Amino acid sequence: MGKRWLINLVLLCIIVILGGFVYYTTEQEKSNKQLTKLTKLDQNKVQLIRIERADKTRISLMKDKSKIWQMLTPFQLPANMIYINRLLQILSERQYKKLDVSKQSLAELKLDPPLAKVTFNQFAISFGDSSPMRDQKRYILIDDEVYLVTDNFYNSLTKNATSFVSLAPLGLNSKIKELKLPDYHLIFKEKQWILISSKFSDKEVETNQDALAGLIDQWQRLQAFKVETYDVKTESQGEIEVHLVGKDHPLRFTILASKPDLILAHRDKNVLYKIDNSQIDKLLQLPTANREDLGD
């Protein structure tokens, strides 16, 4: 009886704690919903974003006809949706505080001129100094009104322009129709992949449809872990050419390194992609032929 009573008491405590947590969370959500959004601009209606920083390159981003964000300047490349979504979230931010600040004080808050400014279509938000209270808040200016918001939005603005470039070298929803690698040339024809040329024989590597399609799939899902500016003329270790459906011109990449990580330079766009070394063999090589099939 003693053990059963103790177990029941523990279960009751757990139920009370969970109930309190659910109640607190629900009340917080209700409270947040009651707060007015910082702006009336709908995120979905934003077609153009311009980012101006006091000490960094200006960035322009635009949503194309397919509703995919593209960077216009300083690079003409698909954009990184993670950073764009972070910026768009400020439009519907509910955790903020409006301040009564005279125009003469704007300079003191580094809002005139601002440290950074983001323009959504024609709607501008200026960013100033951080709060002296060390509460991770920052002053912003909207239509001559000053607010305090979380510092996370400004932190996104301080990144280099390459941080706003998509980590997908081929872009989103891309479909390959032809791929030229240092050791292979593949083309999609009559609803199947055809190996046009290879430096290896059928006895050395798998050349069936599963193997060819698997290689293509690795490229279509390719994600880098970092994008940087390409400004060092490193000697090429191989060239890659990717032809995409709906695109008139192929994407050309130069292999700058394969150890410790794979580095692909997109010289036409002056950027390079750093790719984890765990993907190297899957991107550059077909699977080794099954030894059992060779009669070993």
C-alpha contacts under 8 A as a table, 3 or more apart, distances in Angstrom:
res1	aa1	res2	aa2	distance
1	M	4	R	5.16
1	M	5	W	6.02
2	G	5	W	5.19
2	G	6	L	6.22
3	K	6	L	5.04
3	K	7	I	6.14
4	R	7	I	5.08
4	R	8	N	6.18
5	W	8	N	5.17
5	W	9	L	6.20
6	L	9	L	5.05
6	L	10	V	6.26
7	I	10	V	5.13
7	I	11	L	6.19
8	N	11	L	5.06
8	N	12	L	6.07
9	L	12	L	5.05
9	L	13	C	6.25
10	V	13	C	5.13
10	V	14	I	6.28
11	L	14	I	5.07
11	L	15	I	6.20
12	L	15	I	5.08
12	L	16	V	6.20
13	C	16	V	5.10
13	C	17	I	6.15
14	I	17	I	5.12
14	I	18	L	6.08
15	I	18	L	5.18
15	I	19	G	5.92
16	V	19	G	5.03
16	V	20	G	6.08
17	I	20	G	5.10
17	I	21	F	6.19
18	L	21	F	5.02
18	L	22	V	6.14
19	G	22	V	5.17
19	G	23	Y	6.12
20	G	23	Y	5.08
20	G	24	Y	6.07
21	F	24	Y	5.10
21	F	25	T	6.08
22	V	25	T	5.14
22	V	26	T	6.04
23	Y	26	T	5.14
23	Y	27	E	6.12
24	Y	27	E	5.17
24	Y	28	Q	6.13
25	T	28	Q	5.07
25	T	29	E	6.22
26	T	29	E	5.14
26	T	30	K	6.20
27	E	30	K	5.02
27	E	31	S	6.06
28	Q	31	S	4.99
28	Q	32	N	6.12
29	E	32	N	5.08
29	E	33	K	6.16
30	K	33	K	5.15
30	K	34	Q	6.32
31	S	34	Q	5.21
31	S	35	L	6.67
32	N	35	L	5.32
32	N	94	R	6.47
32	N	95	Q	7.60
33	K	36	T	7.59
33	K	94	R	7.93
35	L	94	R	5.75
35	L	95	Q	7.80
36	T	94	R	6.13
37	K	40	K	6.86
37	K	91	L	7.28
37	K	92	S	4.94
37	K	93	E	5.59
37	K	94	R	4.95
38	L	90	I	7.38
38	L	91	L	6.05
38	L	92	S	5.74
38	L	93	E	5.41
38	L	94	R	6.00
38	L	96	Y	7.38
39	T	91	L	5.23
39	T	92	S	6.17
39	T	93	E	7.83
40	K	91	L	7.33
40	K	92	S	7.63
41	L	45	K	7.53
41	L	91	L	6.37
41	L	92	S	7.90
42	D	45	K	5.45
42	D	46	V	7.06
42	D	91	L	7.38
42	D	92	S	7.86
43	Q	46	V	5.53
43	Q	88	L	6.00
43	Q	89	Q	7.68
43	Q	91	L	6.86
43	Q	92	S	7.85
46	V	49	I	7.53
46	V	120	F	6.09
46	V	121	N	5.94
47	Q	62	M	5.70
47	Q	63	K	5.13
47	Q	120	F	7.61
47	Q	121	N	6.23
48	L	60	S	7.46
48	L	61	L	5.75
48	L	62	M	4.53
48	L	63	K	6.51
48	L	119	T	7.95
48	L	120	F	5.94
48	L	121	N	4.96
49	I	60	S	5.89
49	I	61	L	5.08
49	I	62	M	6.42
49	I	118	V	6.94
49	I	119	T	5.59
49	I	120	F	4.78
49	I	121	N	6.17
50	R	58	R	7.46
50	R	59	I	5.81
50	R	60	S	4.63
50	R	61	L	6.40
50	R	118	V	5.66
50	R	119	T	5.09
50	R	120	F	6.79
51	I	58	R	5.72
51	I	59	I	5.02
51	I	60	S	6.42
51	I	116	A	7.42
51	I	117	K	5.95
51	I	118	V	4.66
51	I	119	T	6.61
51	I	157	L	7.63
52	E	56	K	7.66
52	E	57	T	7.35
52	E	58	R	4.93
52	E	59	I	6.74
52	E	116	A	5.52
52	E	117	K	5.16
52	E	118	V	6.39
53	R	56	K	5.27
53	R	57	T	6.90
53	R	58	R	6.54
53	R	115	L	6.17
53	R	116	A	4.37
53	R	117	K	6.58
53	R	157	L	7.66
53	R	158	T	7.74
54	A	114	P	7.70
54	A	115	L	5.47
54	A	116	A	6.08
56	K	160	N	7.49
57	T	74	P	7.32
57	T	160	N	7.96
57	T	161	A	6.88
58	R	73	T	7.26
58	R	74	P	7.10
59	I	71	M	7.52
59	I	72	L	7.54
59	I	73	T	5.34
59	I	74	P	6.10
59	I	161	A	6.74
60	S	71	M	5.95
60	S	72	L	5.31
60	S	73	T	5.11
60	S	74	P	7.43
61	L	69	W	6.63
61	L	70	Q	5.62
61	L	71	M	4.42
61	L	72	L	5.60
61	L	73	T	7.34
61	L	79	A	7.42
62	M	69	W	5.52
62	M	70	Q	5.34
62	M	71	M	6.39
62	M	72	L	6.94
63	K	66	S	7.74
63	K	67	K	5.33
63	K	68	I	5.37
63	K	69	W	4.24
63	K	70	Q	6.09
64	D	67	K	5.15
64	D	68	I	5.50
64	D	69	W	6.18
64	D	70	Q	6.86
65	K	68	I	7.38
68	I	78	P	7.84
68	I	172	L	7.89
69	W	78	P	6.34
69	W	79	A	5.47
69	W	80	N	7.85
69	W	81	M	7.27
70	Q	76	Q	7.18
70	Q	77	L	5.88
70	Q	78	P	4.35
70	Q	79	A	4.80
71	M	74	P	7.54
71	M	75	F	6.13
71	M	76	Q	5.31
71	M	77	L	5.29
71	M	78	P	5.83
71	M	79	A	5.29
71	M	164	F	7.70
71	M	165	V	7.05
72	L	75	F	5.95
72	L	76	Q	4.77
72	L	77	L	7.09
73	T	76	Q	6.09
74	P	161	A	7.28
75	F	165	V	7.96
75	F	269	K	6.54
75	F	270	N	7.90
76	Q	269	K	7.00
77	L	165	V	6.52
77	L	166	S	7.48
77	L	269	K	7.66
78	P	165	V	6.14
78	P	166	S	5.42
78	P	171	G	5.74
78	P	172	L	7.73
79	A	84	I	7.88
79	A	164	F	5.64
79	A	165	V	4.48
79	A	166	S	4.53
80	N	83	Y	5.92
80	N	84	I	6.58
80	N	163	S	7.25
80	N	164	F	4.93
80	N	165	V	4.91
80	N	166	S	3.87
80	N	167	L	6.66
81	M	84	I	4.94
81	M	85	N	5.90
81	M	164	F	7.91
81	M	166	S	7.13
82	I	85	N	5.40
82	I	86	R	6.39
83	Y	86	R	5.05
83	Y	87	L	6.39
83	Y	156	S	6.75
83	Y	163	S	7.83
83	Y	164	F	6.30
84	I	87	L	5.18
84	I	88	L	6.23
84	I	164	F	7.58
85	N	88	L	4.99
85	N	89	Q	6.16
86	R	89	Q	5.33
86	R	90	I	7.37
86	R	153	F	6.78
86	R	156	S	7.46
87	L	90	I	5.92
87	L	91	L	8.00
87	L	153	F	6.25
87	L	156	S	7.52
88	L	91	L	5.76
88	L	92	S	7.79
89	Q	92	S	5.64
89	Q	93	E	6.18
90	I	93	E	4.85
90	I	153	F	7.06
93	E	96	Y	7.24
95	Q	149	V	6.78
95	Q	150	T	7.81
96	Y	147	Y	6.61
96	Y	148	L	5.54
96	Y	149	V	4.87
96	Y	150	T	7.58
97	K	147	Y	5.39
97	K	148	L	5.09
97	K	149	V	6.89
98	K	145	E	7.57
98	K	146	V	6.11
98	K	147	Y	4.40
98	K	148	L	6.53
99	L	145	E	7.58
99	L	146	V	5.53
99	L	147	Y	5.56
99	L	148	L	7.43
100	D	145	E	8.00
100	D	146	V	7.19
101	V	105	S	6.45
101	V	106	L	7.57
101	V	145	E	7.86
101	V	146	V	6.66
102	S	105	S	5.48
102	S	106	L	7.18
103	K	106	L	5.46
104	Q	107	A	6.82
105	S	108	E	5.18
105	S	109	L	6.46
106	L	109	L	5.13
106	L	110	K	6.25
106	L	111	L	5.05
106	L	112	D	5.43
107	A	110	K	4.88
107	A	111	L	5.58
107	A	112	D	4.62
107	A	113	P	6.72
108	E	111	L	7.48
109	L	112	D	7.73
109	L	128	G	5.80
109	L	129	D	5.42
109	L	139	Y	7.01
110	K	113	P	6.22
110	K	114	P	5.40
110	K	115	L	6.46
110	K	127	F	7.89
110	K	128	G	4.61
110	K	129	D	5.39
111	L	114	P	3.97
111	L	115	L	6.83
111	L	126	S	6.69
111	L	127	F	6.34
111	L	128	G	4.59
111	L	129	D	7.37
111	L	139	Y	7.75
111	L	140	I	7.25
111	L	141	L	6.92
114	P	117	K	6.75
114	P	126	S	5.87
114	P	127	F	5.67
114	P	128	G	5.29
115	L	126	S	7.60
115	L	127	F	5.78
115	L	128	G	5.38
115	L	129	D	7.44
116	A	126	S	5.92
116	A	127	F	5.15
116	A	128	G	7.11
116	A	157	L	7.58
117	K	124	A	6.82
117	K	125	I	5.68
117	K	126	S	4.32
117	K	127	F	5.95
118	V	124	A	5.70
118	V	125	I	5.36
118	V	126	S	6.49
119	T	122	Q	6.00
119	T	123	F	5.30
119	T	124	A	4.16
119	T	125	I	6.29
120	F	123	F	5.03
120	F	124	A	6.29
124	A	142	I	6.81
125	I	140	I	6.72
125	I	141	L	5.84
125	I	142	I	5.31
126	S	140	I	5.40
126	S	141	L	4.98
126	S	142	I	6.78
127	F	138	R	7.39
127	F	139	Y	6.13
127	F	140	I	4.51
127	F	141	L	6.53
127	F	154	Y	7.04
128	G	138	R	6.69
128	G	139	Y	5.14
128	G	140	I	5.75
128	G	141	L	7.81
129	D	138	R	5.93
129	D	139	Y	5.85
130	S	134	R	7.90
130	S	136	Q	7.19
130	S	137	K	5.86
130	S	138	R	4.11
130	S	139	Y	6.19
130	S	151	D	7.39
131	S	134	R	6.11
131	S	135	D	6.82
131	S	136	Q	7.02
131	S	137	K	5.42
131	S	138	R	5.36
131	S	139	Y	6.87
131	S	148	L	7.90
132	P	135	D	7.84
134	R	137	K	7.42
136	Q	150	T	6.05
136	Q	151	D	5.38
137	K	148	L	5.95
137	K	149	V	5.30
137	K	150	T	4.52
137	K	151	D	4.89
138	R	148	L	5.35
138	R	149	V	5.52
138	R	150	T	6.18
138	R	151	D	5.34
138	R	154	Y	7.85
139	Y	146	V	6.63
139	Y	147	Y	5.66
139	Y	148	L	4.78
139	Y	149	V	6.71
140	I	146	V	5.66
140	I	147	Y	5.34
140	I	148	L	6.32
140	I	149	V	7.30
141	L	144	D	6.14
141	L	145	E	5.54
141	L	146	V	4.67
141	L	147	Y	6.46
142	I	145	E	5.21
142	I	146	V	6.51
142	I	147	Y	7.90
150	T	153	F	6.80
151	D	154	Y	5.48
151	D	155	N	6.32
152	N	155	N	5.05
152	N	156	S	6.54
153	F	156	S	5.43
153	F	157	L	6.83
154	Y	157	L	5.04
154	Y	158	T	6.63
155	N	158	T	5.40
155	N	159	K	7.28
156	S	159	K	5.85
159	K	163	S	6.14
160	N	163	S	5.57
160	N	164	F	7.62
161	A	164	F	5.57
161	A	165	V	7.24
162	T	165	V	5.14
162	T	227	V	5.79
162	T	228	E	5.74
162	T	229	T	6.77
162	T	271	V	7.87
163	S	166	S	7.83
163	S	226	K	7.87
163	S	227	V	6.73
165	V	227	V	7.07
166	S	169	P	7.10
166	S	171	G	6.93
167	L	223	Q	5.45
167	L	224	A	5.04
167	L	225	F	6.65
167	L	226	K	6.67
167	L	227	V	6.65
167	L	273	Y	7.61
168	A	171	G	5.09
168	A	172	L	6.84
168	A	221	R	7.68
168	A	222	L	5.95
168	A	223	Q	4.73
168	A	224	A	6.31
169	P	222	L	7.01
169	P	223	Q	6.97
169	P	224	A	7.36
169	P	273	Y	7.23
170	L	174	S	6.31
170	L	220	Q	7.05
170	L	222	L	7.61
170	L	251	L	7.80
171	G	174	S	6.06
174	S	220	Q	6.56
174	S	244	L	6.61
174	S	245	V	7.39
175	K	220	Q	6.70
175	K	244	L	5.54
175	K	245	V	5.60
176	I	179	L	7.15
176	I	216	I	7.31
176	I	220	Q	7.00
176	I	242	V	6.93
176	I	243	H	5.90
176	I	244	L	4.49
176	I	245	V	6.05
177	K	187	I	5.98
177	K	188	F	5.25
177	K	242	V	8.00
177	K	243	H	5.74
177	K	244	L	5.54
177	K	245	V	5.90
178	E	185	H	7.70
178	E	186	L	5.70
178	E	187	I	4.30
178	E	188	F	6.20
178	E	242	V	6.10
178	E	243	H	4.99
178	E	244	L	7.11
179	L	185	H	5.86
179	L	186	L	5.19
179	L	187	I	6.39
179	L	216	I	7.84
179	L	240	I	7.65
179	L	241	E	5.96
179	L	242	V	4.84
179	L	243	H	6.31
180	K	184	Y	6.03
180	K	185	H	4.45
180	K	186	L	6.39
180	K	240	I	5.60
180	K	241	E	4.99
180	K	242	V	6.45
181	L	184	Y	5.00
181	L	185	H	6.07
181	L	239	E	6.74
181	L	240	I	4.94
181	L	241	E	6.81
181	L	284	L	6.84
182	P	238	G	5.82
182	P	239	E	6.17
182	P	240	I	6.67
182	P	284	L	7.81
183	D	198	S	5.63
183	D	199	K	5.33
183	D	200	F	7.77
183	D	284	L	7.66
183	D	285	Q	7.66
184	Y	195	L	7.31
184	Y	196	I	7.62
184	Y	197	S	5.66
184	Y	198	S	4.55
184	Y	199	K	6.76
185	H	195	L	6.02
185	H	196	I	5.35
185	H	197	S	5.22
185	H	198	S	6.63
186	L	193	W	6.64
186	L	194	I	5.63
186	L	195	L	4.65
186	L	196	I	5.61
186	L	197	S	7.39
186	L	212	L	7.89
187	I	193	W	5.74
187	I	194	I	5.40
187	I	195	L	6.71
187	I	196	I	7.00
188	F	191	K	6.60
188	F	192	Q	5.54
188	F	193	W	4.48
188	F	194	I	6.15
189	K	192	Q	5.54
189	K	193	W	6.25
189	K	194	I	6.83
192	Q	209	Q	7.32
193	W	209	Q	6.50
193	W	212	L	6.43
193	W	213	A	6.80
194	I	212	L	7.87
195	L	198	S	7.19
195	L	207	T	7.38
195	L	212	L	7.70
198	S	201	S	7.21
200	F	203	K	7.99
200	F	204	E	6.03
200	F	205	V	6.64
201	S	204	E	5.29
201	S	205	V	6.57
202	D	205	V	5.45
202	D	206	E	6.28
202	D	207	T	6.35
202	D	289	A	7.41
203	K	206	E	7.58
203	K	289	A	6.03
203	K	294	L	7.00
204	E	288	T	5.97
204	E	289	A	5.21
205	V	286	L	5.99
205	V	287	P	5.62
205	V	288	T	4.34
205	V	289	A	4.31
206	E	211	A	6.03
206	E	286	L	6.33
206	E	287	P	5.54
206	E	288	T	5.95
206	E	289	A	4.82
206	E	290	N	7.63
207	T	211	A	5.91
207	T	212	L	6.24
207	T	286	L	7.54
208	N	211	A	5.43
208	N	212	L	6.33
209	Q	212	L	5.13
209	Q	213	A	5.82
210	D	213	A	5.22
210	D	214	G	5.85
211	A	214	G	5.04
211	A	215	L	6.37
211	A	286	L	6.55
211	A	287	P	6.72
212	L	215	L	5.28
212	L	216	I	6.45
212	L	286	L	7.29
213	A	216	I	5.08
213	A	217	D	6.03
214	G	217	D	5.02
214	G	218	Q	6.33
215	L	218	Q	5.25
215	L	219	W	6.73
215	L	282	K	6.52
215	L	283	L	6.30
215	L	285	Q	7.73
215	L	286	L	6.67
216	I	219	W	5.23
216	I	220	Q	6.29
217	D	220	Q	5.03
217	D	221	R	6.16
218	Q	221	R	5.35
218	Q	222	L	5.93
218	Q	282	K	6.70
218	Q	283	L	6.14
219	W	222	L	4.92
219	W	283	L	6.43
223	Q	275	I	7.07
224	A	227	V	7.16
224	A	273	Y	5.83
224	A	274	K	5.43
224	A	275	I	4.53
224	A	276	D	7.11
225	F	273	Y	7.66
225	F	274	K	5.94
225	F	275	I	5.82
225	F	276	D	6.93
226	K	273	Y	6.03
226	K	274	K	5.28
226	K	275	I	7.40
227	V	271	V	6.80
227	V	272	L	5.78
227	V	273	Y	4.78
227	V	274	K	6.34
228	E	271	V	5.66
228	E	272	L	5.40
228	E	273	Y	6.62
229	T	270	N	5.99
229	T	271	V	4.45
229	T	272	L	6.14
230	Y	265	A	6.77
230	Y	266	H	7.84
230	Y	267	R	7.13
230	Y	270	N	4.84
230	Y	271	V	4.47
230	Y	272	L	5.41
231	D	270	N	7.06
234	T	256	L	6.31
235	E	256	L	6.62
236	S	239	E	7.38
236	S	254	T	6.12
236	S	255	I	5.83
236	S	256	L	5.39
237	Q	254	T	7.27
237	Q	255	I	5.18
237	Q	256	L	5.78
237	Q	257	A	6.83
238	G	254	T	6.00
238	G	255	I	5.17
238	G	256	L	7.76
239	E	252	R	7.30
239	E	253	F	5.97
239	E	254	T	4.73
239	E	255	I	6.11
240	I	252	R	5.72
240	I	253	F	5.04
240	I	254	T	6.22
240	I	255	I	7.59
241	E	250	P	6.30
241	E	251	L	5.72
241	E	252	R	4.63
241	E	253	F	6.43
242	V	250	P	5.36
242	V	251	L	5.07
242	V	252	R	6.46
243	H	247	K	7.30
243	H	249	H	7.05
243	H	250	P	4.47
243	H	251	L	6.45
244	L	247	K	5.51
244	L	250	P	6.72
247	K	250	P	7.14
251	L	266	H	7.92
252	R	266	H	6.40
252	R	267	R	7.76
252	R	268	D	7.81
253	F	264	L	5.84
253	F	265	A	5.37
253	F	266	H	4.91
253	F	267	R	7.02
254	T	264	L	5.46
254	T	265	A	5.00
254	T	266	H	6.65
254	T	267	R	7.44
255	I	258	S	7.34
255	I	262	L	7.47
255	I	263	I	6.03
255	I	264	L	4.83
255	I	265	A	6.47
256	L	262	L	7.69
256	L	263	I	5.45
256	L	264	L	5.96
256	L	265	A	6.69
257	A	260	P	7.85
257	A	261	D	6.98
257	A	262	L	5.54
257	A	263	I	5.17
257	A	264	L	7.51
258	S	261	D	5.42
258	S	262	L	4.24
258	S	263	I	6.46
258	S	277	N	7.41
258	S	280	I	7.22
259	K	262	L	6.24
259	K	277	N	7.14
260	P	277	N	6.27
261	D	274	K	6.73
261	D	275	I	5.91
261	D	276	D	5.30
261	D	277	N	4.41
261	D	280	I	7.83
262	L	274	K	5.98
262	L	275	I	5.02
262	L	276	D	6.40
262	L	277	N	5.83
262	L	280	I	6.34
263	I	272	L	6.69
263	I	273	Y	5.63
263	I	274	K	4.71
263	I	275	I	6.15
264	L	272	L	5.47
264	L	273	Y	5.17
264	L	274	K	6.67
264	L	275	I	7.89
265	A	270	N	7.53
265	A	271	V	6.02
265	A	272	L	4.07
265	A	273	Y	6.30
266	H	269	K	5.61
266	H	270	N	6.04
266	H	271	V	5.41
266	H	272	L	5.67
266	H	273	Y	7.83
267	R	270	N	4.83
267	R	271	V	6.48
267	R	272	L	7.72
275	I	279	Q	7.24
275	I	280	I	7.97
276	D	279	Q	5.97
276	D	280	I	7.46
277	N	280	I	5.30
278	S	281	D	7.42
279	Q	282	K	5.32
279	Q	283	L	6.13
280	I	283	L	5.29
280	I	284	L	6.10
281	D	284	L	5.29
281	D	285	Q	5.23
281	D	286	L	7.85
282	K	285	Q	5.85
282	K	286	L	7.08
282	K	287	P	7.95
289	A	293	D	7.70
290	N	293	D	5.52
290	N	294	L	6.98
291	R	294	L	5.05
291	R	295	G	6.65
291	R	296	D	5.77
292	E	295	G	5.23
292	E	296	D	5.80
293	D	296	D	7.69
